[in-house]
């Protein structure tokens, strides 16, 4: 097992998508929160838009990470936008199903 896989890292693609790798948990959640707040500020300054997360390399989200994502959806709705999730895996879908939060997110694509 790759011990670095669990540590959250993120980059921003040329089109503004936040590309996340690792776990969104108690340690990674604040890192993601800061990045999303910065992206939201950029979008607000530019007149609006959606925060887009590429979760292709995320395989675990705990309750604190879920709270981070839910808070971002509320902020997005408050400014007339959304939080779009791309390339989410079955383990994340299962979390959303178990917690009844699937409808809170805009899911653009899934991975197997």
C-alpha contacts under 8 A as a table, 3 or more apart, distances in Angstrom:
res1	aa1	res2	aa2	distance
2	X	5	X	5.49
3	X	6	X	6.35
3	X	7	X	7.88
4	X	7	X	5.48
4	X	22	X	7.73
5	X	8	X	7.59
5	X	21	X	7.20
5	X	22	X	5.04
5	X	23	X	7.55
6	X	22	X	4.51
6	X	23	X	5.02
7	X	21	X	7.74
7	X	22	X	5.12
7	X	23	X	6.17
7	X	28	X	6.96
8	X	20	X	7.01
8	X	21	X	5.59
8	X	22	X	4.28
8	X	23	X	5.51
8	X	24	X	6.68
8	X	27	X	7.99
8	X	28	X	5.19
8	X	31	X	7.59
9	X	20	X	5.91
9	X	21	X	5.29
9	X	22	X	6.42
10	X	18	X	6.58
10	X	19	X	5.40
10	X	20	X	4.48
10	X	21	X	6.19
10	X	32	X	7.77
11	X	18	X	5.86
11	X	19	X	5.24
11	X	20	X	6.77
12	X	15	X	7.83
12	X	16	X	5.63
12	X	17	X	5.53
12	X	18	X	4.63
12	X	19	X	5.90
13	X	16	X	5.27
13	X	17	X	5.26
13	X	18	X	6.53
13	X	19	X	6.90
14	X	17	X	7.46
16	X	39	X	7.94
16	X	52	X	7.62
17	X	51	X	7.28
17	X	52	X	5.10
17	X	53	X	5.81
17	X	54	X	6.71
18	X	35	X	7.94
18	X	51	X	7.94
18	X	52	X	6.22
18	X	53	X	4.87
18	X	54	X	6.06
19	X	53	X	5.99
19	X	54	X	4.68
19	X	55	X	6.65
20	X	53	X	7.08
20	X	54	X	6.04
20	X	55	X	5.63
20	X	56	X	7.50
20	X	57	X	6.44
20	X	58	X	6.68
21	X	55	X	7.01
21	X	56	X	7.44
21	X	57	X	4.55
21	X	58	X	5.29
22	X	57	X	6.28
22	X	58	X	5.13
22	X	59	X	6.97
22	X	60	X	7.55
23	X	28	X	6.32
23	X	58	X	5.85
23	X	59	X	6.50
23	X	60	X	5.08
23	X	61	X	5.94
24	X	27	X	7.45
24	X	28	X	4.88
24	X	29	X	5.21
24	X	32	X	7.63
24	X	58	X	7.39
24	X	60	X	6.40
24	X	61	X	4.72
24	X	62	X	6.62
24	X	64	X	7.95
24	X	65	X	4.90
24	X	66	X	7.89
25	X	28	X	5.06
25	X	29	X	5.27
25	X	60	X	7.67
25	X	61	X	5.62
25	X	62	X	5.04
25	X	63	X	7.27
25	X	64	X	5.82
25	X	65	X	4.72
26	X	29	X	5.52
26	X	30	X	7.39
26	X	62	X	7.43
26	X	64	X	5.59
26	X	65	X	6.53
27	X	30	X	6.64
27	X	31	X	7.59
28	X	31	X	5.27
28	X	32	X	6.34
28	X	65	X	7.50
29	X	32	X	5.14
29	X	33	X	5.99
29	X	64	X	6.74
29	X	65	X	5.04
29	X	68	X	6.18
30	X	33	X	4.83
30	X	34	X	6.13
30	X	68	X	7.84
31	X	34	X	5.36
31	X	35	X	6.43
32	X	35	X	5.11
32	X	36	X	6.08
32	X	68	X	7.86
33	X	36	X	5.14
33	X	37	X	6.09
33	X	68	X	6.36
33	X	72	X	7.96
34	X	37	X	5.17
34	X	38	X	6.23
35	X	38	X	5.16
35	X	39	X	6.19
36	X	39	X	4.98
36	X	40	X	5.97
36	X	51	X	7.27
36	X	72	X	7.48
37	X	40	X	5.00
37	X	41	X	6.19
38	X	41	X	5.15
38	X	42	X	6.37
39	X	42	X	5.03
39	X	43	X	6.20
39	X	51	X	6.96
40	X	43	X	5.05
40	X	44	X	6.06
40	X	51	X	6.78
41	X	44	X	5.09
41	X	45	X	6.15
42	X	45	X	5.18
42	X	46	X	6.21
43	X	46	X	4.98
43	X	47	X	6.20
43	X	48	X	4.82
43	X	49	X	5.69
43	X	50	X	7.59
44	X	47	X	5.14
44	X	48	X	4.82
44	X	49	X	7.54
45	X	48	X	7.27
48	X	79	X	7.60
48	X	80	X	7.82
48	X	81	X	7.15
49	X	81	X	5.74
49	X	82	X	7.74
50	X	76	X	7.20
50	X	81	X	5.11
50	X	82	X	5.04
50	X	83	X	5.92
50	X	84	X	6.85
51	X	76	X	7.65
51	X	81	X	7.82
51	X	82	X	6.49
51	X	83	X	4.99
51	X	84	X	6.18
52	X	83	X	5.93
52	X	84	X	4.66
52	X	85	X	5.98
52	X	86	X	7.33
53	X	83	X	7.57
53	X	84	X	6.21
53	X	85	X	5.02
53	X	86	X	6.01
54	X	57	X	7.97
54	X	85	X	6.19
54	X	86	X	4.76
54	X	87	X	6.03
54	X	88	X	7.63
55	X	58	X	5.10
55	X	85	X	6.85
55	X	86	X	5.92
55	X	87	X	5.47
55	X	88	X	5.28
55	X	89	X	7.81
56	X	86	X	7.20
56	X	87	X	4.78
56	X	88	X	5.78
56	X	89	X	7.03
56	X	111	X	7.19
58	X	61	X	7.72
58	X	88	X	7.56
58	X	89	X	7.76
59	X	89	X	6.96
59	X	91	X	6.51
59	X	92	X	6.89
60	X	91	X	7.11
60	X	92	X	6.82
61	X	64	X	7.89
61	X	65	X	5.45
61	X	66	X	6.39
61	X	92	X	6.96
61	X	95	X	7.85
62	X	65	X	5.20
62	X	66	X	6.18
63	X	66	X	4.95
63	X	67	X	6.19
64	X	67	X	5.02
64	X	68	X	6.33
65	X	68	X	4.98
65	X	69	X	6.41
66	X	69	X	5.13
66	X	70	X	6.11
67	X	70	X	5.02
67	X	71	X	5.99
68	X	71	X	5.25
68	X	72	X	6.36
69	X	72	X	5.08
69	X	73	X	6.39
70	X	73	X	5.07
70	X	74	X	6.39
70	X	104	X	7.26
71	X	74	X	5.16
71	X	75	X	6.28
72	X	75	X	5.07
72	X	76	X	6.04
72	X	83	X	6.74
73	X	76	X	5.00
73	X	77	X	6.11
73	X	82	X	6.13
73	X	83	X	5.37
73	X	104	X	6.98
73	X	105	X	6.96
74	X	77	X	5.15
74	X	78	X	6.16
75	X	78	X	5.01
75	X	79	X	6.53
76	X	79	X	5.32
76	X	80	X	6.19
76	X	81	X	4.74
76	X	82	X	4.81
76	X	83	X	6.29
77	X	80	X	4.93
77	X	81	X	5.30
77	X	82	X	5.83
78	X	81	X	7.45
82	X	105	X	7.84
82	X	106	X	7.01
83	X	105	X	6.45
83	X	106	X	6.24
84	X	105	X	6.71
84	X	106	X	4.78
84	X	107	X	5.85
84	X	108	X	6.45
85	X	88	X	6.82
85	X	105	X	7.20
85	X	106	X	6.12
85	X	107	X	4.88
85	X	108	X	5.87
85	X	109	X	7.22
86	X	107	X	6.23
86	X	108	X	5.17
86	X	109	X	4.83
86	X	110	X	6.52
87	X	108	X	7.47
87	X	109	X	4.90
87	X	110	X	4.31
87	X	111	X	5.19
88	X	92	X	6.35
88	X	93	X	7.06
88	X	107	X	7.89
88	X	109	X	6.69
88	X	110	X	4.71
88	X	111	X	5.75
89	X	92	X	5.51
89	X	93	X	6.38
89	X	110	X	5.87
89	X	111	X	4.98
89	X	112	X	5.99
90	X	93	X	4.90
90	X	94	X	6.00
90	X	110	X	7.81
90	X	111	X	7.25
90	X	112	X	6.51
91	X	94	X	5.10
91	X	95	X	6.42
92	X	95	X	5.03
92	X	96	X	6.37
93	X	96	X	5.14
93	X	97	X	6.18
93	X	102	X	7.52
94	X	97	X	4.99
94	X	98	X	6.05
95	X	98	X	5.19
95	X	99	X	6.11
96	X	99	X	5.26
96	X	100	X	5.83
96	X	101	X	4.98
96	X	102	X	4.84
97	X	100	X	5.10
97	X	101	X	6.53
97	X	102	X	5.89
98	X	101	X	7.93
99	X	102	X	7.94
100	X	103	X	7.61
101	X	104	X	5.37
101	X	105	X	7.47
102	X	105	X	5.91
103	X	106	X	7.60
107	X	110	X	7.62
